[in-house]
Amino acid sequence: VTDTLPTGLTYASASGSGWTCGASGQVVTCTSITVLASGANLPTITLNVNVAGTAPNSVTNVATVSNAVYDYDTTNNSSSDPTTIVHSNLSTSTKSVVDTNGGDANPGDTLQYTITLTESAGVAASNVSVADDMPAGVTGLSVVSTPSGSTNASTSTGGANGTGKVNVSGISVPANGSVSIVYNVTIAAGDSPG
């Protein structure tokens, strides 16, 4: 059995009773030396693949069987399996800010930002990164919390405005769930109130 994997899929493993399987690039090959009676079937092959984040929304996988000696009808040697690929969707994620001192934003007040990553397609998202340049006129970026298992490489200087940059990577967002990044900045002295 030969199976050339469509773009967006890569080989992970293949197995089946009496089969020897392997892959070279996108081409998966499984062979069997089992003697098969007329009208009988060989055991099922289970093929596991990795799906790239850039994979198209649908793929059609085609497997082809061959037998060099006893195949008298080659018109029935291929079978296709169209598959819909569902990607995670973070498009409903939000960013909000609140002045922890209440009222209008004034110099010296602390602004607390919350970035909430929300997955809405029913597919977990992994290895997500968030980068956010702090606006001009703030100081003292301090990250309060990040999702479990993520890596925080935020800095209180640099970024597009020289006032800091949030940089969190390796974020996992559960299917139909959400995780948040919370950070504080202080409104710089000399900024206009309000």
C-alpha positions as CSV (number, residue, x, y, z in Angstrom):
1,V,0.0,0.0,0.0
2,T,1.4,3.4,-1.0
3,D,0.0,6.7,0.3
4,T,1.3,10.1,-0.7
5,L,0.2,12.5,2.1
6,P,-1.4,15.8,1.0
7,T,0.2,19.1,1.7
8,G,-0.3,20.0,5.4
9,L,0.0,16.5,6.7
10,T,3.2,14.8,7.8
11,Y,3.8,11.1,8.8
12,A,3.7,10.2,12.5
13,S,3.2,6.5,12.4
14,A,1.5,3.6,10.7
15,S,0.8,0.1,11.8
16,G,-1.4,-3.0,11.2
17,S,-1.2,-6.7,12.0
18,G,1.2,-8.3,9.5
19,W,2.2,-5.0,7.9
20,T,5.6,-3.3,7.8
21,C,5.2,0.4,7.4
22,G,7.5,3.4,7.0
23,A,7.7,6.7,5.3
24,S,10.1,8.7,3.1
25,G,9.1,12.3,3.0
26,Q,5.4,12.5,2.1
27,V,5.2,8.9,0.8
28,V,4.0,6.2,3.2
29,T,4.6,2.6,2.3
30,C,3.2,-0.5,4.0
31,T,4.0,-4.0,2.8
32,S,2.7,-7.4,3.8
33,I,3.9,-10.9,2.9
34,T,0.6,-12.5,4.2
35,V,-0.9,-15.0,1.8
36,L,-4.4,-13.9,1.0
37,A,-7.2,-16.2,-0.1
38,S,-9.4,-15.0,-3.0
39,G,-12.1,-12.6,-1.8
40,A,-10.4,-12.1,1.6
41,N,-9.1,-8.9,3.2
42,L,-5.8,-8.0,4.8
43,P,-5.9,-6.4,8.3
44,T,-6.6,-2.7,8.6
45,I,-3.7,-0.2,8.5
46,T,-3.9,2.7,11.0
47,L,-2.1,5.8,9.7
48,N,-1.4,8.7,12.1
49,V,-0.4,12.0,10.8
50,N,0.5,15.4,12.1
51,V,-1.6,18.3,10.9
52,A,0.2,21.6,10.3
53,G,-1.3,24.9,11.5
54,T,-1.1,26.0,7.9
55,A,-2.9,23.0,6.5
56,P,-5.8,23.8,4.1
57,N,-9.4,23.5,5.4
58,S,-9.8,20.2,3.5
59,V,-7.6,17.5,2.2
60,T,-8.1,14.3,0.2
61,N,-5.8,11.4,1.1
62,V,-5.4,8.6,-1.5
63,A,-4.1,5.2,-0.8
64,T,-3.2,2.8,-3.6
65,V,-2.7,-1.0,-3.3
66,S,-0.6,-3.1,-5.7
67,N,0.4,-6.7,-6.1
68,A,3.0,-7.5,-8.8
69,V,1.7,-11.0,-9.4
70,Y,-2.0,-11.5,-8.9
71,D,-3.6,-8.2,-9.6
72,Y,-5.8,-8.7,-12.7
73,D,-8.0,-5.6,-12.2
74,T,-6.0,-2.4,-11.6
75,T,-9.1,-0.1,-11.9
76,N,-10.0,-0.7,-8.2
77,N,-6.6,-0.2,-6.6
78,S,-7.1,3.3,-5.1
79,S,-9.4,4.7,-2.4
80,S,-9.7,8.3,-1.4
81,D,-10.6,9.8,1.9
82,P,-11.7,13.5,1.9
83,T,-11.3,15.1,5.3
84,T,-12.3,18.5,6.7
85,I,-9.6,20.1,8.9
86,V,-10.9,22.3,11.7
87,H,-8.4,24.9,12.8
88,S,-8.4,26.6,16.2
89,N,-10.0,30.1,16.1
90,L,-8.7,32.9,18.4
91,S,-10.5,35.8,16.6
92,T,-12.8,36.6,19.5
93,S,-9.8,37.3,21.8
94,T,-10.0,40.7,23.6
95,K,-7.8,43.3,25.3
96,S,-9.2,45.5,28.1
97,V,-7.8,48.1,30.5
98,V,-9.0,49.5,33.8
99,D,-7.6,52.3,35.9
100,T,-7.0,50.6,39.3
101,N,-7.2,54.0,41.0
102,G,-10.7,54.5,39.6
103,G,-12.1,57.6,37.9
104,D,-10.2,59.3,35.1
105,A,-6.7,58.2,34.2
106,N,-4.2,60.6,35.8
107,P,-0.4,60.7,36.1
108,G,0.8,58.2,38.6
109,D,-2.3,55.9,38.2
110,T,-1.8,52.2,37.5
111,L,-3.5,50.9,34.4
112,Q,-4.2,47.1,34.4
113,Y,-4.4,45.5,31.0
114,T,-5.9,42.0,30.4
115,I,-5.5,40.1,27.2
116,T,-7.9,37.2,27.0
117,L,-7.2,34.6,24.4
118,T,-10.5,32.8,23.6
119,E,-10.7,29.7,21.4
120,S,-14.1,29.4,19.7
121,A,-13.8,26.6,17.1
122,G,-13.6,23.6,19.4
123,V,-9.9,22.9,18.7
124,A,-7.2,23.6,21.2
125,A,-4.5,26.1,20.2
126,S,-0.9,25.4,21.1
127,N,2.3,27.3,21.0
128,V,0.5,30.7,20.7
129,S,2.6,33.9,21.1
130,V,1.5,37.3,22.2
131,A,3.5,40.5,21.7
132,D,2.2,43.9,22.8
133,D,4.1,47.2,22.6
134,M,3.3,49.6,25.5
135,P,1.9,53.0,24.5
136,A,4.0,56.1,24.9
137,G,3.5,57.9,28.2
138,V,3.6,54.9,30.5
139,T,6.4,53.4,32.7
140,G,7.1,50.4,34.9
141,L,5.6,47.5,32.9
142,S,5.0,44.6,35.3
143,V,3.5,41.3,34.2
144,V,1.0,40.1,36.9
145,S,0.1,36.7,35.5
146,T,0.5,34.5,32.4
147,P,-1.0,31.2,31.3
148,S,0.4,28.1,33.0
149,G,3.3,26.6,31.0
150,S,3.9,29.7,29.0
151,T,7.2,31.6,28.8
152,N,7.3,35.3,29.7
153,A,10.1,37.3,28.0
154,S,8.5,40.7,28.6
155,T,10.7,43.8,29.1
156,S,10.0,47.1,30.9
157,T,12.0,49.0,28.3
158,G,12.2,48.8,24.5
159,G,9.3,48.1,22.3
160,A,8.0,50.5,19.6
161,N,7.7,53.4,22.1
162,G,10.7,52.6,24.4
163,T,8.2,52.0,27.3
164,G,8.2,48.2,27.3
165,K,6.9,45.2,25.5
166,V,4.8,42.2,26.6
167,N,6.2,39.1,25.0
168,V,4.6,35.8,26.1
169,S,5.1,32.5,24.1
170,G,4.3,28.8,24.4
171,I,0.7,29.5,25.3
172,S,-1.9,26.7,25.2
173,V,-5.5,27.7,24.8
174,P,-8.0,24.8,25.5
175,A,-10.8,24.1,23.0
176,N,-13.7,26.4,23.6
177,G,-11.8,27.9,26.5
178,S,-9.8,30.9,27.4
179,V,-6.6,32.0,29.1
180,S,-5.4,35.5,30.1
181,I,-2.3,37.6,30.4
182,V,-2.5,40.4,33.0
183,Y,0.0,43.3,33.2
184,N,0.3,46.7,34.8
185,V,1.8,50.0,33.8
186,T,1.9,53.4,35.4
187,I,0.9,56.6,33.7
188,A,4.0,58.7,33.5
189,A,4.4,62.1,35.3
190,G,3.8,64.9,32.9
191,D,1.1,63.2,31.0
192,S,-2.2,65.2,30.7
193,P,-4.8,64.0,33.2
194,G,-7.9,62.2,31.8
